[in-house]
Amino acid sequence: MKRTLLTLTTLLILFFGACKKDNSNTPGGNTGNDTYQPLSAGSTWKYRTTTVSPIPGDNTETLDTTENTMTAEIKKIGTKNYHVLKSVDNDGTTKTYLNFEDHVYSTIQLDDESDKQFDLPYLNDNVAAGTSWTTALDLSDAENQIDARLKTTIAEKGISRVILGKSYTNLIHSNVELQVKINGTYTTQFTQEFYVAKGIGVVAIYANTGGKVILKSEIFSYKIK
């Protein structure tokens, strides 16, 4: 079970290529300037990311820079169309898949080892602060039957925040918690905070597990086409 949880933790950290490795009915036609995730091809975002090992007792720290570029590619996975985001960092190039549908923003991660995919909703721009919803996760393997879910909460709306010396306004702050049912109660194992700016996209991600901050990814440059 511990191995499975750490695998999912890694998947969650990979949101938007923050570490390393929609939609609409008119895919690619929405520039996103009136949404919280621009989808226009050629738009770029650059992040400074500090990652700390999630393994207890291991405080190995890594500093990286990630450049994300929105492509014109649309990939159909299941019943949804996803915009393809290319992420380049010190370890190479990966792809992230973004969906924007009915005011819900999500990303999908493909786990080659288990041949499973996880659709991870991180934002709904049409609900009030304090609203929460859950998404079931299939983490079961040959050895373990795990009852897990993601709990997404809109913590704050219309706020401002200074990130790497620059002020951003009209932000939505959301929390995504990985929860596992233990003794009949869902218990949070991992939390990821998103700060998303209207017309810009994700400007900061912070993650922690067991009270330990293991990820800080902050925007320092962007260009919306």
Disulfide bonds with the S-S distance in Angstrom:
none
